[in-house]
């Protein structure tokens, strides 16, 4: 069942607070049974951390003057810098380059990047894809929203035959990373 769960959950564009997280939690509860959901509102201070807003992404891409698209969210949900604000405008290559992340030492990999507390926009590309950006102007398109929401925590307690407690924990806030939080989810 673990491989099936991983395949089912891999494409979800999860972040700290999103509808994709809710879908993930509902998927897990469907598999493990009744569980307790604990909510923390956006803006709540928890120790040294403040719960961010709920962010939803619907589409994003970079388009050159000839209509060629790069960093298409619908092809790979890591192409967007998570929590990027909505934008639809033409920019020069110099401006675009300031908003692109890639991994210098892994030229075929698309990095996962996020910006929870700084209002910005951005894209993630492989270094090899970045090298293909050779036009003077580019359209940057991000269709997203940010609003107050609730961080959801799912808790399941299974009573055993002994009084000792065994605690398992994972998180679900990263998208499409099998060796990151997805491996923790399916081991639960």
N, C-alpha and C positions, 0 to 999 in steps of 0.2 A: 504493500500500500504506500510506502514512503516515496517511491519513484513517481507514482501517480499523483500524490499530493504535490510534490515538487513541480511536476509538469503543469498541473492545474493552476498553481499559485504563482509560478514564475513570471507570467506576463503582467501581473497586477502592478500598476504604477503607484506603489505605496510611498507614503511619506509620514511624518509624525501624526498629522490629522488629515484624513481624506476619506472619501467614500470608498476608495480601494481598500483602506484599512478595515472599514466596517464590513466590506465583502469578505475580506480575509478572515476576520473574527467569526462571521457567520458560517463560513466554510468550516473552520475549525470546530465550532460548536456542533455543527451538523455531524461531524465525525466522532467527537468525544462525549457528546451529550450535554445536558444542562450544566451551565456555568454561570458564574457571577460576573457582571460587567460593572466596572468602577469608572466613573467619569470625572475628568478634570477640565474645567472651562479654560478657554483661551485667555491669556492674561494672568492666570493664577501663578503665584510664586510657589515653587516647590524646592525647598532648600536654596541652592544658588542658581536655579534655573527658572525661566518664565515660560509657561506653555504658549507656543506660538499659535497663530491663526490656522484655520482649516484652509488648505490649498487644493484646488482642483485644476488639472490640466486636461484640455480637450484636444488640442492640436498645436504643433509648432514645427517650423522649418525655416531654412535659409534658402533663398531663391536668387539665382544670378539673373543678369539682364537677358539671357537667352531662354529663361524658363526652367533651367536645370535646378533641381532641388538637392539640398544637402541637409544633414542633421535632422532627418524627418522623424518626429516623435512616433508616428504610427508604424514606422519600421523598427525602431529601437527606442524604448522609453528612457534610455540613459542619455539620449541626445540633448535633453533639456537640462539646464541647471534648475534643480527643484526649488520651488518658490519664486521663480521668475514672474515678474508682473506682466500684464497684458501689453502687447505692443504690435503695431503693424506699420512699419515705415521703411523707407530706403535709407541706407547708410553707406558711407564709403568704406573701403576695405580696412583702412587704419582704425576706424571706430569699431568695426566688426571684430577685428583681431583682439581688441581689448576685452571683448565679451566671449571669447572662446577658450575653453580648457582642453588640453590634451596631455598625454603622458609622453614625455621626451624619451624615456628609456623603454617604452613598450609601444612602438609605432602602429601596431594593429589593434590596440585596445581602446575602447571608449570609456573614459573615467566617469564615475558617479560623483557629481558635484551638487552642492546645495547652498542656499543662502537664506537661512530662516529669519534673520533679524535685520538684514540690510536690504532695502528696496532696490532691486536691480533686475537685470535680465541677462541671460546667457545661454550658451550652447556648449555641448561636449562633443568632440570629434576624435577620431583616431588621428594621430599625427600624419599618417599617410593621406587621409581624407582632407585634412587641413591644407596640405600642400597643393591640392587641386583647386583651391580658391584663388583664381588668377584674374578675376574681373575687377573693375574699378568700383562698381556699386552693387549692393545686395539688398534685397528685401528681407527684413527680419519679421517673422510672424509668430506670435505666441498668443494663443487663446487660453487664458487662465483666469481664475478668480481667487480671491483671498477674503475670508470673512471669519467672524467669531465662530467657534465650534467647540467640540469636546474631544479631548484625548481619551481614548477608550483602552481600558486594561481588562483583559479576560482572566478570570481566576477559576481554577477547578481544584477542589479539595477531594481527595479520595481517601477514605478512612481505611486504615490497615488493621492488622492483627496485633501490631506492637505499638508502643507509645512513642517511639522515636519518629522524628519528622525527617522526611527526605524532600528537598526543595529543588525543583527544576524551573528554570527561567529562560525565556528567549524574548526577542523583540521582533517586530514586524515592520519597522519603519523604513526599510530600504527596498527599492525595486530591483527585480531581476538579478539578484546576486545569490547564486546557489550555494556558494561556500561561505556566505555571510549569514544573515538572519534566516534565510530559507532552510538551511540545514538544521537550525535550531527548532524551527516550526515543525518539521516532519519528524524529528526525534521525540517530540513531546508526546 
